[in-house]
Amino acid sequence: MCPPPNSNTPASGSDTSVRLDKWLWAARFFKTRNLAKQAVESGHVRYDDQRCKVSKTVSVGARLRIKQGWDEVEVIVEALSDQRRGAPEARRLYSETQQSAARREQNRAERKAASGLVSEDRPTKQQRRDLHRFKRSWS
């Protein structure tokens, strides 16, 4: 008699199936499966450029577009896993496209440059003193 397959081991073939929310959680895109589920339901995750359901079966070679905060990551599924492991192992489950990496880096640089221009916070004590000194020097 053949032993039953262990569903806790990572798989990298088409013989096993993994739900989309579980794969996103295992690949460490989201901290919990519930957060992954909410992202898929709200349209922040696209499977081969189409909206999908949480229970969608992930296949190797699929292209996922995932919006997280300010960034949008485009990855290709390299392996399947339904178990969450360390970050180095989770990184082997997918590969990010070069266009996605370049776009994220450009957006990060633009945000960094713009952060010095716009500040919605109150000035610090040192900044207030500098403003008062500047105003006094002009009067």
N, C-alpha and C positions, 0 to 999 in steps of 0.2 A: 504494500500500500504506500502510496506517495504522500509525503507530508504536505500539509497545506502551505501555500506561499505566505511568507511573512510580509505584511503590508507596511511594516515600519522600516524596511530597508529601502534605500534609494534605488530607483530604477532608471535605466536609460534605454528603453526599448519601446516598441509600440504594443507590446503584449500587456502592459499595465496601463491603467488610466488614472489621471490625477485631475481633480477639479481645479478650476482656475483660481478660486480664492485660496485653496490650500497650497497651490504652487507659488502664488505671490507671497504668501506667508513664509513658506519654506525658503524662498529665494531672498528673503529679508527685505522686501520692498515695503512691507507693513508690519507693525509690531504684533498685531493680533489678526486672527481670521475675520473678526467682526469688522475691523477697519478696512481690510481687503474687500470684504463683501460690500460695504458702504461705497467704496470707491468704484467698484464695478457697476453697482446699481445706479450711481449718479453719473455714469458716463465718463469717468476719469481714466478708465482702462478700455483700450480698443484692441480687439483681437483681429489681426489681418485687416486693419482699417475699418472694422465694423463694430458696432456696439454688440455686446453679448451678455449672456446671463452668468450668474455666479457659478452655476453648475456646469458650465461649458468644459468639455474635456480638452485638456491641453495636449498638443502633439509636438514632437521635436521638429524644429524648423519653422514653427509659427512665429510671426512677427507681432510683438506686443508694443503698444504705445501707452505709457503710464505717466499721468500728470501727478506731480507731487509738489505742492506749494508753488513756487515760482518756476520750477523746472519741469520739462517734459522729456522723458527718457524713452528711447526706442531701442528695444532689445530683440534678439533672436533666441528662441529657446534651444538650448544645446542638450539638456538632459532633464529628466523628470525626477521629482522627489516629493514625497508627501510628509517628510520629516524635516523639522527645522534643526539645523546644525550650525556650526561656526561660520563666520563671515567668509573665510577663504574657501570653504567647501560650498557655500551658497553661491559664491561668485562663479563657480564652475557650471552652474545650471544655465547660465545665459551669457551672451556676448552683446555688448552695446555696439551699435553701428557707429562708424566714423563720423557721419553727418550729425548724429545725435550728440556725440561727445564734443564736436566743434561748436555746435549751436549752444550747448549748455555752458561751455567755457566763455563764449562771446557774451551770452546773457549775464553771466557772473561778473565779467569785467565791466559791462555797462552798469549793472547795479552798484558795483563798488565805486565807479566814477560818479554816479548820481547821488550816492549816499552823502558825499561831502557837500553837495549843493543844497539839498533839502533836509531840513531838520524840523520835525514837528514837536520835539521835546522842548521843555523849558531850558533856558540857558543855565549853565552851572554858575557857581559863585565866581569862579575865575573868569568865565566869559562875561558875566555882568560887570565885573570890575574893568575888564578891557573895554567894554562898550562905554562905560562912564568916562574912562580916560580918553577915549577917542572923541567923545562928544565935547568934553572940556577943552581938548586941544583945538577944536574948530570954533569955539565961541570966544 
